[in-house]
Amino acid sequence: MARTATAVIKLTAIKKNYLYAKSLAAPAKAIATVKANAYGHGAIEVAKALTDVADAFGVACIEEAKELRDADIQAPILLLEGFFTADELTYISENNLWCVIHSQWQLEALQQARLTQPINVWLKMDSGMHRLGFLPDEYAKAWHQLTEMSQVNNIVHMSHFSSADDINSSFTAQQTVLFIETINNLPGDISIANSPAVLTKALTKTLTEKLTQELTSREQWVRPGIILYGACPIDDEVLAQPLIPAMTFTAKVISQRVINKNDSVGYNALWTAEKTTKIGTVSIGYADGYPRHAPNGTPVYINGKQSRVLGRVSMDMMMVDLSMFTQEDCIGFEVELWGDNILASKIAKCCETISYTLFCGLTRRVSRRYIT
Ligand SMILES: *Cc1c(COP(=O)(O)O)cnc(C)c1O
């Protein structure tokens, strides 16, 4: 038996989640965000599975776009941070990549570029996140500059929410109003919604009638990421319910023993038995991407039953409670770390992180298996 640390990925779930996101945002089109190797799920496999439904794909850089083009993915690909150096522009124009422009230096580089085909630009506004983009009072000038460039074809207005995952925050509405007011006299499609904004229908919820009209008179692009993979970025069962977890991350029990009352387990003896306890060792650790800071009691799912992590997670192994299997030989039992029975967002909450980091943190030692 080879060591098993496996992420089984249901591609049909990703397709269903994409279509669900689109249905929530209808009639908007949707960028399927597949940056960071599709949040650890495998960018090529995910893009292929979405090929006949996705309007476009979103990636962080040209290397990620090239990976998709080399795998014969034909749909438009949006570079979410645009180009990092001007020499990328040739490939961008020749391969139908769409390009975010967020800074003055990019505008100038674009103006100086000699391109065979004009490119589609997504002009980014900093509506309050203060990460990327032109401030509202610089925005119209940048837009006018772009409209005059022969290197530029279509221009989409774009911004990004900082707090859409916090349903009690008024900041999302504030950003939306600023965004819509700033582009008021500038024609073009718009794009601002990420996963939490799609789930909560943040754009249509809080606007005045006039701004809603302004908004709906334009074509919209939403940019779902994490929800494609079936994880909910908001701690809310109703919002999470329609999403289908795409990844099931599993390993196996490789050793079992019974320890005495007051015996402790693992590095730094972080867990101590209060009574005689059967425990098991699982072939998974932080070098696979299971979080080292998962505390005692973090849930795992073993052979159909809820169990828990005991002691410190080590590099290649961790220990779990097997007291629900006193009679059985547990060697070879499958242990679900997250998946259908234990949501990744639940593990993330236990570990004071987000499902995004769990998915992106899976290392190459984990074998990905795909189900279509
Ligand atoms: C990653 C990213 C998204 C997707 O975010 P989710 O929260 O995963 O939906 C959308 N827009 C931009 C600009 C991003 O960088």
PDBQT file of the ligand as one rigid body, heavy atoms in Angstrom, charges set to zero:
ROOT
HETATM    1  C1  LIG A 401      -9.354  36.197  -6.327  1.00  0.00    +0.000 C 
HETATM    2  C2  LIG A 401     -10.186  37.281  -6.844  1.00  0.00    +0.000 A 
HETATM    3  C3  LIG A 401     -11.572  37.103  -6.990  1.00  0.00    +0.000 A 
HETATM    4  C4  LIG A 401     -12.300  35.880  -6.493  1.00  0.00    +0.000 C 
HETATM    5  O1  LIG A 401     -12.462  35.997  -5.084  1.00  0.00    +0.000 OA
HETATM    6  P1  LIG A 401     -13.372  34.969  -4.272  1.00  0.00    +0.000 P 
HETATM    7  O2  LIG A 401     -13.484  35.579  -2.920  1.00  0.00    +0.000 OA
HETATM    8  O3  LIG A 401     -12.643  33.669  -4.249  1.00  0.00    +0.000 OA
HETATM    9  O4  LIG A 401     -14.652  34.895  -5.000  1.00  0.00    +0.000 OA
HETATM   10  C5  LIG A 401     -12.286  38.112  -7.597  1.00  0.00    +0.000 A 
HETATM   11  N1  LIG A 401     -11.685  39.245  -8.019  1.00  0.00    +0.000 NA
HETATM   12  C6  LIG A 401     -10.363  39.456  -7.869  1.00  0.00    +0.000 A 
HETATM   13  C7  LIG A 401      -9.754  40.730  -8.343  1.00  0.00    +0.000 C 
HETATM   14  C8  LIG A 401      -9.578  38.491  -7.262  1.00  0.00    +0.000 A 
HETATM   15  O5  LIG A 401      -8.259  38.712  -7.119  1.00  0.00    +0.000 OA
ENDROOT
TORSDOF 0
